[in-house]
């Protein structure tokens, strides 16, 4: 992650904004949003607008590290994917990036019960992550439909597993990750973010990762790097 983006963290500290901290324990889980090809593979439909952020953050390598560390430490990972089905094409209105996603057929699948063409598609998971996805610590949730988890079973699954604390990672920082974070906070979960295991759109005059980092520093308990997350596991009460 570029140093000027971490200046957001430094500025918040200098402004006297508390950093409550986040202790990893047996009631902690990881939530990863949209670890899918349309964001993270070079032929993905969103790659042209996120690639700079993903490369600066080493997002793919860091997400892989988060999966690996979670597996090694027995931490549950809840994956919140994004899928669109043919029935969703009937939506009569939508915001700017909804229009973008639908026009590009981002995350498109043939149907809820139809896996034809799913493998290696934009909706499929990045190959680098697949070695972790069938492990016992992985819970694949129902898809969210726009940005937040309100229409999925994520909160239900977290509560069924007695999770109280959540570490967020995944794509993209200013949209699905931030929306999930805000909703989980409102539902009473303690939330922190592994920021460089994420990335988002970066265009001339528009650095959405930096903007999201400002918001996340204000509302979460702590912002980790992947390396700091690894170090915190040494003191975790698991």
Rosetta blueprint (number, residue, H / E / L):
1 X L
2 X L
3 X H
4 X H
5 X H
6 X H
7 X H
8 X H
9 X H
10 X H
11 X H
12 X H
13 X H
14 X H
15 X L
16 X L
17 X L
18 X L
19 X L
20 X L
21 X L
22 X L
23 X L
24 X L
25 X E
26 X L
27 X L
28 X E
29 X E
30 X E
31 X E
32 X E
33 X E
34 X L
35 X L
36 X E
37 X H
38 X H
39 X H
40 X H
41 X L
42 X L
43 X L
44 X L
45 X L
46 X L
47 X H
48 X H
49 X H
50 X H
51 X H
52 X H
53 X H
54 X H
55 X H
56 X H
57 X H
58 X L
59 X H
60 X H
61 X H
62 X H
63 X H
64 X H
65 X H
66 X H
67 X H
68 X H
69 X H
70 X H
71 X H
72 X H
73 X H
74 X L
75 X L
76 X L
77 X E
78 X E
79 X E
80 X E
81 X L
82 X E
83 X L
84 X E
85 X L
86 X H
87 X H
88 X H
89 X H
90 X H
91 X L
92 X L
93 X L
94 X L
95 X L
96 X H
97 X H
98 X H
99 X H
100 X H
101 X H
102 X H
103 X H
104 X L
105 X L
106 X L
107 X L
108 X E
109 X L
110 X L
111 X E
112 X L
113 X L
114 X E
115 X L
116 X L
117 X L
118 X L
119 X L
120 X L
121 X L
122 X L
123 X L
124 X L
125 X E
126 X L
127 X H
128 X H
129 X H
130 X H
131 X H
132 X H
133 X H
134 X L
135 X L
136 X L
137 X L
138 X E
139 X E
140 X E
141 X L
142 X L
143 X L
144 X E
145 X L
146 X L
147 X L
148 X L
149 X L
150 X L
151 X L
152 X L
153 X L
154 X H
155 X H
156 X H
157 X H
158 X H
159 X H
160 X H
161 X L
162 X L
163 X L
164 X L
165 X E
166 X E
167 X E
168 X E
169 X E
170 X E
171 X E
172 X L
173 X H
174 X H
175 X H
176 X H
177 X H
178 X H
179 X H
180 X H
181 X H
182 X H
183 X H
184 X H
185 X H
186 X H
187 X L
188 X L
189 X L
190 X E
191 X E
192 X E
193 X E
194 X E
195 X E
196 X E
197 X E
198 X E
199 X E
200 X L
201 X L
202 X E
203 X E
204 X L
205 X L
206 X E
207 X E
208 X H
209 X H
210 X H
211 X H
212 X H
213 X H
214 X H
215 X H
216 X H
217 X H
218 X H
219 X H
220 X L
221 X L
222 X L
223 X E
224 X E
225 X L
226 X H
227 X H
228 X H
229 X H
230 X H
231 X H
232 X H
233 X H
234 X L
235 X L
236 X L
237 X E
238 X L
